[in-house]
């Protein structure tokens, strides 16, 4: 297969091409999650036809997200570790519903994924910056009738958008890769 991948951090995301999203869990504060201004900071995405799940984490540097893939045998531990509903001002795990923006992914088959990784070097306001190669700028799930992007919401948790023309902040600072096979 011929993929446009340049031996980078996200090569393993090709495993998700053709997989169907089964469940999405999100970690947010344990008060009224729809009323707080803080976004979820962690997503766990499972697949109906794949024995691994995706973990997407934000809110660690205000610019990037971490993406990891784990065996489904580790899911219960991850959910339990992040579910603290009885502790004040802590977080808990919520099931995602279809009517939520990220919930639109439920039942969708992923055709391919796009993701961003910092360029080696770039300039912002006259300052030369060395890119970080161990984290992502965003991940976009491309399905038949849906393009859903998850990105860092500027230190407020994970942002989610279904706008296929979404303009991300500082696009000139990262390269975009696709898991789609090139013909």
C-alpha positions as CSV (number, residue, x, y, z in Angstrom):
1,X,0.0,0.0,0.0
2,X,1.2,3.5,-0.7
3,X,0.4,6.0,2.1
4,X,1.4,9.6,2.3
5,X,3.2,9.2,5.7
6,X,6.8,10.5,6.1
7,X,7.8,8.1,8.9
8,X,6.2,10.1,11.6
9,X,4.4,9.7,14.8
10,X,1.0,9.1,13.3
11,X,1.8,6.2,10.9
12,X,-0.1,3.7,13.1
13,X,-3.4,5.6,12.6
14,X,-3.7,3.8,9.3
15,X,-5.0,0.9,11.4
16,X,-8.3,2.8,11.8
17,X,-9.1,3.1,8.1
18,X,-12.3,1.2,7.5
19,X,-13.1,0.8,11.2
20,X,-16.6,1.7,12.6
21,X,-16.8,3.8,15.8
22,X,-18.8,2.0,18.5
23,X,-18.6,4.1,21.7
24,X,-17.1,7.3,22.8
25,X,-16.4,8.1,26.4
26,X,-15.5,11.6,27.5
27,X,-13.9,12.8,30.7
28,X,-15.1,16.1,32.1
29,X,-15.8,17.8,35.4
30,X,-18.3,16.0,37.6
31,X,-20.8,18.8,38.0
32,X,-23.1,19.8,35.2
33,X,-20.9,19.1,32.2
34,X,-23.1,20.9,29.8
35,X,-23.1,24.1,31.8
36,X,-19.4,24.5,32.6
37,X,-17.2,26.5,30.3
38,X,-14.5,23.8,30.4
39,X,-14.5,21.2,27.6
40,X,-13.8,17.5,28.1
41,X,-10.1,16.9,28.3
42,X,-10.0,13.2,27.4
43,X,-11.8,11.0,24.9
44,X,-11.8,7.2,24.7
45,X,-13.1,5.9,21.3
46,X,-13.9,2.2,20.8
47,X,-14.6,0.4,17.5
48,X,-17.1,-2.4,16.8
49,X,-14.7,-4.2,14.5
50,X,-11.3,-3.6,16.1
51,X,-9.8,-4.9,19.4
52,X,-8.1,-1.6,20.3
53,X,-9.3,1.8,21.4
54,X,-8.1,5.3,20.9
55,X,-7.3,7.7,23.7
56,X,-7.2,11.5,22.8
57,X,-5.9,13.8,25.5
58,X,-5.9,17.6,25.6
59,X,-5.2,20.3,28.1
60,X,-1.6,19.6,28.8
61,X,0.1,22.5,27.0
62,X,-2.6,24.6,25.4
63,X,-1.5,23.8,21.8
64,X,-1.3,20.1,21.2
65,X,-3.1,16.8,21.8
66,X,-1.8,13.3,22.6
67,X,-3.2,10.3,20.8
68,X,-2.5,6.8,21.9
69,X,-4.0,3.4,21.0
70,X,-4.5,0.6,23.5
71,X,-5.8,-2.9,23.6
72,X,-9.4,-3.1,24.6
73,X,-8.3,-5.1,27.7
74,X,-7.1,-1.8,29.2
75,X,-10.3,0.1,28.7
76,X,-12.0,-0.8,32.0
77,X,-8.9,0.3,33.9
78,X,-8.7,3.6,32.0
79,X,-12.4,4.3,32.6
80,X,-12.2,3.5,36.3
81,X,-9.0,5.5,36.7
82,X,-10.8,8.6,35.3
83,X,-14.2,8.2,36.9
84,X,-14.3,10.1,40.2
85,X,-18.0,11.2,40.5
86,X,-18.1,11.3,44.3
87,X,-15.1,13.6,44.8
88,X,-15.9,17.4,44.7
89,X,-14.3,19.3,41.9
90,X,-12.9,16.3,40.2
91,X,-13.9,14.5,36.9
92,X,-15.9,11.6,35.7
93,X,-16.5,9.5,32.6
94,X,-19.6,10.2,30.5
95,X,-21.1,8.2,27.7
96,X,-21.3,10.3,24.6
97,X,-24.7,10.7,23.0
98,X,-25.5,10.9,19.3
99,X,-26.8,14.5,19.6
100,X,-23.4,15.8,20.8
101,X,-20.9,17.1,18.2
102,X,-18.4,14.3,18.9
103,X,-21.4,11.9,19.1
104,X,-21.9,12.3,15.4
105,X,-19.0,9.8,15.0
106,X,-21.0,7.0,16.6
107,X,-21.7,4.3,14.1
108,X,-19.6,6.0,11.4
109,X,-17.1,4.1,9.3
110,X,-13.8,5.9,9.1
111,X,-12.6,6.3,5.5
112,X,-9.3,8.0,6.4
113,X,-7.8,10.2,9.1
114,X,-5.9,13.5,8.7
115,X,-3.6,14.8,11.5
116,X,-1.2,17.5,12.1
117,X,2.4,17.4,13.4
118,X,4.6,20.4,14.0
119,X,7.1,21.3,11.3
120,X,10.8,20.9,12.2
121,X,11.2,24.6,12.6
122,X,8.8,27.5,12.2
123,X,8.5,31.2,13.1
124,X,5.9,33.0,15.1
125,X,6.1,36.8,15.6
126,X,9.8,36.8,14.6
127,X,10.7,34.0,17.0
128,X,12.2,30.8,15.6
129,X,10.7,27.7,17.2
130,X,11.6,24.0,17.1
131,X,8.6,21.9,16.4
132,X,7.5,19.1,18.8
133,X,7.4,15.7,17.1
134,X,5.9,13.7,19.9
135,X,2.4,15.2,20.0
136,X,-0.3,16.1,17.5
137,X,-1.9,19.4,16.5
138,X,-5.3,17.9,15.6
139,X,-7.0,14.7,14.3
140,X,-9.7,14.7,11.7
141,X,-12.0,11.7,11.1
142,X,-13.2,11.6,7.5
143,X,-16.3,9.5,7.1
144,X,-18.7,9.2,4.1
145,X,-20.9,12.2,5.2
146,X,-18.9,13.6,8.1
147,X,-15.6,15.3,8.7
148,X,-15.0,15.7,12.5
149,X,-12.0,17.4,13.9
150,X,-10.7,17.2,17.5
151,X,-8.1,19.7,18.6
152,X,-6.8,21.5,21.7
153,X,-9.3,24.2,22.7
154,X,-6.6,26.6,23.9
155,X,-6.2,25.3,27.4
156,X,-9.9,24.7,28.0
157,X,-10.0,21.1,27.0
158,X,-10.6,19.3,23.7
159,X,-12.4,21.3,20.9
160,X,-14.6,19.4,18.5
161,X,-15.9,20.7,15.2
162,X,-17.9,19.2,12.3
163,X,-17.0,22.1,10.0
164,X,-15.2,20.5,7.1
165,X,-13.6,23.9,6.4
166,X,-12.4,24.5,9.9
167,X,-9.5,26.9,10.1
168,X,-7.1,25.8,12.9
169,X,-4.9,28.2,14.7
170,X,-1.3,28.5,13.5
171,X,-1.8,26.2,10.5
172,X,1.5,27.5,9.1
173,X,3.3,25.8,12.0
174,X,2.4,22.1,11.2
175,X,2.3,19.6,8.4
176,X,-0.9,17.7,7.6
177,X,-0.7,14.0,6.9
178,X,-3.4,11.6,5.7
179,X,-3.9,7.8,6.2
180,X,-5.6,7.6,2.9
181,X,-4.0,5.3,0.3
182,X,-2.6,7.2,-2.6
183,X,-3.4,5.9,-6.1
